[in-house]
Amino acid sequence: MAFVIFNLLCVAALVGLDQAIKFWAVSALQPVGAMPLIPHVVELRFVLNQGMAFSLLSGKQLFLIVATSAALLLVAYWLFFRSRNNRLQQAALILVLGGGIGNLIDRVLNGEVVDYINLLFMRFAVFNFADICVCVGVALWVLVIFLEELHENTKKGPKEQ
């Protein structure tokens, strides 16, 4: 039971932080449009995104809501039933679930996602904290899979591969 409560609290904390930052972006950043964070490197720029990454599938809100919900249900299943003995996988899934729920809330309530981090040193989409959580979580999950494969191959030994 402690495992479930810990995971739920971590996911809730990420969602809460994401929603708090987006609330700030709407109230403080939207009126000014943009402000420098690190000059010539990163600015905070208020953008509403009706699609997913790089505005892909813009205007396809129902599809994005259904697809995201289904994916998050699978991630939640994996987190609560398949990651008990793997802390790195648990962290990865918490990040994906928290970030995914944060953006899903925006999409369901407002029909668009609030983005606010703009990299000035390269041409890239404006993104938000939830996007960072999802990307870092997916990268960690890939690392977990790679490490599990490596561990399995090491256990088999060179002759059994």
N, C-alpha and C positions, 0 to 999 in steps of 0.2 A: 504494500500500500504506500509506503514511503517513496518508492520508486515512481509511482504514478503521480503523487502529489508534487514531488520535486520537479518532474518533467512539466507538469501543468503550470507550476509557478514560474519556471524558466520561460516557457512559451508566453505566458501572460505578461511577464516583464518585458519581453521583446515587443510584443504587440502594443503594450502600454507606452513604451518609449517611442515606438514608431508613430503611434497616433498623437502623442504629445508633440513630437517634432513637426508633424504635419499640421497640427492645430496652430503651432507657432508660425509655420510658413504661410498659412492662410491669413492669419491676423497681422503679422509683422512684415512678411516678405512680399505678399501679394500687392500691397499698396505701392511699394517702391519698385517692384519688378525684379531688381537684382542688386546685389551688394558684394563687394570683394571679401573673400575669406583669407586667401593667400594670393596677394597680387600677382597677376600674370600666370597663375597656376590653377586656382580653384575659385569659383564664385558661387554664391547662392543665388539661384535664378528660379523664380516661381513659374512652373509649367504644369498645365493640366494635360494628362495623357489619357486618351480614350482607348488606346491599344495596349499592347504589351511592350516588350523591349523594342526600341527604335520605332515605336508606334505601329508595329505590325498588328494586323487584324483590327485596326482602328474601326470603331463603330460596331463591332461584333460582340457587344457586351454579354448577351445571353450565352453565347458559345464560350467566351472567356470565363464567365462565372461558373458554368457547368464543368468545363474542363479543369479549371483550378480547383473547384470543390472536390472533384473525383481524385485528382492528384494528391490533394491534401489529406483526403481520407486514407489513401494508400500509405502516405508518409506517416500519418498518425498510427495506423496499424503496425507499421514496421517499427516505429518508436516504442510503442507500448508492449508489443508482443515479441519482437525479434532483436532488440538491442540491449537486453539486460546486462550482459557480461562484456559489453564493448563500449567503453566510455567515449572514445573518439567518434564512433558511429552515433552514439546517443547525442553528443554535442552537434554533430552534423545535422541530424534529423530535427533537433530542437530549433536550430537556425533556419532550416528550410520551412518548418511548420510556422514558426513565429513570423518570418518575413512574408510567407504566402498568405497567412491570415490577415496581416496588416494591410497588404494591398487588396485582398479580397473585400475587406470592410469598406475601403474607399470605393471600389468598383460597384458593390451592392448598394451602398448608401447614396453615392454621388454620380455613378455612371462613368467616373473617370478617376485616375490615380494622381495624387499630388506628388510631383517630382521637384527637386530643388538643388541638387548637386550638379554643377556644370564644370567639367574639366576644360580649362582654357588652353592647355599645352598640346591637346590633340583633339581631333574631330570625333566626338563620341556623344551618345545620347545623354540627356539630363536624366538623373536617377535619384533614388532616395535610400534611406536607411534599410527599409524592407528589402529592396533589391540587393543591397550589400549582404544582408543576412542570407538570402536565398543563394546568391552566387558563392559566398564563402562556404555555406553548408553543402552545396553540391560538390564543390572542390574537395572538401573534407571527406565526403562520402566516396568520391572517386578514389581518394587516397586510401580510405579504409578497404575498399575492394581490392586495390592494388596490393596493399600490405597482406591481406588475407590470402591472395593468390601466391604471393611470395612465400608466405609462411607454409602454405600447403605444399608448394614445390620443394621447399627446404626439408620438410618432414619426409617426403617421398624419397629423397636422395637422388643422385644423378642417374642411377641405373633404371629407376622405375618411371622416369619421365618419358 
